[in-house]
Amino acid sequence: MNKWISKVKYYLNSFLEVGVLLLAVSVIAEIIFGPNVAFFGSQVTENLIALLDSLGSHGVAALIIVFAVIFAYRKLLK
């Protein structure tokens, strides 16, 4: 059972890492080539800004979410 759980954790960590890398590449591509990059959809930075604005309007709950994401990301780097 432990082997199975560790395998699932490995795949989830890999998926999270790929997601963060794709997000970074899409933001950089949008900055370099403009908002209509062919492979990454449209306006990734606007979606991120909208997400951050909505987190800011929710106060303490948003702060808890941000800390949880930072905690998960730091654990991923170890």
PyMOL commands that set and color helices and strands:
alter all, ss='L'
color gray80, all
select helices_A, chain A and resi 2-33+44-56+60-77
alter helices_A, ss='H'
color red, helices_A
deselect
rebuild
show_as cartoon
